[in-house]
Amino acid sequence: MNDQASTQFAGMPQHYMDRRAMPTMAEAENGRFVDISNDDRFPGLWRVYLDDGCTHQDTVIVCRINSAGNQFFSRYCPYCGVKWGSMIKRADAEREGIAADLTEQEMDSRAEAYLAERQAHFDKIMRAAADRAFEARPENTPAYQDYLRSPQWKRKAAAIMDRAGGKCEGCLGRDAEEVHHTTYAHIFNEFAFELLALCSPCHRRFHGKDV
């Protein structure tokens, strides 16, 4: 690429895989979507992910030939193979210079490998962050499990069931079977209005599980 073209494309926008905003939700190994915004390790891993992406600071012009044998010209990133912009007029392509040793198939192969690698990196850090966040949630700690077996919780749960008259406060039809936390803000010392008596289908539905 000549100096003029290099200057023109030095500020090319990055591919969507390289300019995502840092996510705040991710899917854990168990299929649950969890908030990862409080995971201390994720911001650093996200910066590594972004820095690992292609900067797309250059382009080459590649000739493409359709099934009818017609030639078309497009710009590609020579490093990751991602295509940029619309087609280029032949005169402009010849003036800037056409890459004689590169084909559309080669660029597509590079792009496919690059995007697969980026997706794998993305999935890996997202899943790890989600697993950490899920394990750190109050309801998943050993202390919480001990609490659910305590006389204190059993008395509180029985009072919530009595308040609901034994009926599910989700559907108002089925019998209540479980007590659900609407928040864990006051875990171990909940307000009564933070607890609901639910049937098992409503409880699973609330948590996004299949009924």
N, C-alpha and C positions, 0 to 999 in steps of 0.2 A: 504494500500500500504506500502511496506517495505521502509526502509530508502534509499536504493540504488535506487529504482524506483522513490521515491519522488525527489531525487536529479536530476535524469535523466530528469524528466518532469517538473522541477520547472520553466524552461524557455520556456514552450510551446508557440507557436505562438497563438495569440488571433484569435477568429472567425472574419470573415470579417465584421460583424456588429459592432465589437468593435475596429476596427483598420482603419476605413475609414479616409481619409484625409479630413480636414475641407472643406466643399463645398463652392463654390463662387457664385453659381446660384441656385435659387429655384423657385418653382411654387407658385404663389399667389392664393388667394381664387378665383379670377376672371379668372384663367387659364393662366395668363401671366407669362412667365419666366423672372425673374429680377435678377440683380446683387445684391448680399447681402454682398459683401466684405467690404462695408463701413458701415454696420450696427454695431453700437457700442456695442449692447447687445449680438450679436451672439457669439463672441469668448468665453465669460463667460458661456453662455448656452451650448456651444459645449464641454467645459471642464467638465461641470457637466454630460453631456451625456456620455462622455468617462469614467469618474470616476464611473458612475453608472453601467457599464458593468461588467460581470463576468470576473475575472482575470484568470480563468482556471488554477489555480496553482496546481492542483492535478488530478489524474485519477483513475478510477476503471476499472477492467476488467469484462466484462459482457458476459455471454454465449448467443449466438444467435442460434436459431434452425430453419432450413429452412423447406419447405413443405415436404421434403423427410425424415425429422427427423434427419438430419445431424447437428452436433454441430460446431459452429464457435465462435471465441473469438475476441473481439475488445475492445479498450480502449474508455472510455467515461469520460467526466467531470461530477463528481457526483452532481454538483450544478446546472448546466444549462442543462445537458443532451446531449451536443454536442459531436458527435463522432470524434475521432482523429485517424489519421494514418490508416494503412492497417491492415489486419487480423493478429492475433498472433498465433503462433504454440501452440498446446495444452500443450506441455511440458513446454514452457515458461509461459503460462497462469497459469498452476498449480503451478509452482515454485513461481511466484509472488503472487498468490492468486486470486481466482475468487470470485466476490461478490455474495454470495449465495442468498441474499434477493432482488436483482435487476434484472429486465428483460429488453430485448430490447424494449418492448412496453412501459415500464415505462420511459426509457431513451428518447424514441421518444416523449412521451407526455411532458416530461420536456423541451426538446429542442423546441418543437412547441410553448409551452407557453412562453418560454424565448425569442425566436426570434420574436414572435408577440408583446411582450411587448417592445422589443428594437425598432422594426419598428414603433410602435405607438409613442414612445418617439422621435424618429428621425423625423417622419412626423410632429409632433406637433411643434418642434422648427424650422423646416425648413419653414413651412407654416407661422408661426408668423413672422419670419425674413423677408420672402418675402412680406408679407402684409405691414410691417413697411417700407421696402425699396421702395415698390411701392408708398405708400402714401407720402414718402419723396421726390420722384422725382419731379424736378421743374415743369414739365408739369401737375402735379396733385395737385398743390397748389392753394389756392384761388387767390393768386396774379397773377398767370399765366392766370387763367380763366378771371380775370378782364382785363388783358392785351389783350386777344383775342377779347374783346369787345371794346377796345379803338380805337379812330381815328388813333393813331399812327400805330397800327397793320393793320388796314384796308387799310391804304395808302400803307404800305409795301407789303401786300398780293396782292393788285391790281397791283403793279409794277412787282411782280414775275409772275403773270398771263399774263401780257403784254409781258414780256420777253419771255415767252414760246409760245406766239402766240395763247394762248387758248388751246393748245394741251398738253396732259399728257406727262411729261418728263420721265415716267416710261415705258409705252408701245408705245408711239408715235402714238397711234391710236385713243383712246377715247379722248373726251374733258376733259380738266382739271377742277376739281371741288373744290379741297382743296389744301392748301399750307402746305407742310410737312417740319418739322425741321430734318435735317440730324444729328444735334448735338444740345445740349442745353448748350454748353460751353459759349456762349455769349447771353444767353437768355435775352430778353428785349432790346438788342442792337445787333441783329444778323448781320453777313455779308450776302450779297445777295447770295453768293455761298453756304451758309449753308441752303438755302431754295429751295424747289422744288415744282413745280406745278404738282399735281397728280390727276388722276381720283380716285374715291372712291375704286374700286377694287384693284388698285395698292397700295393705301395708306393702306388698310387693309392687303394686302399681305406683305408689308414691315414690319408691326408690328406683323406678325405671326398669324394674324387672318384668319378665313376661308373666302374665297372670295365668 
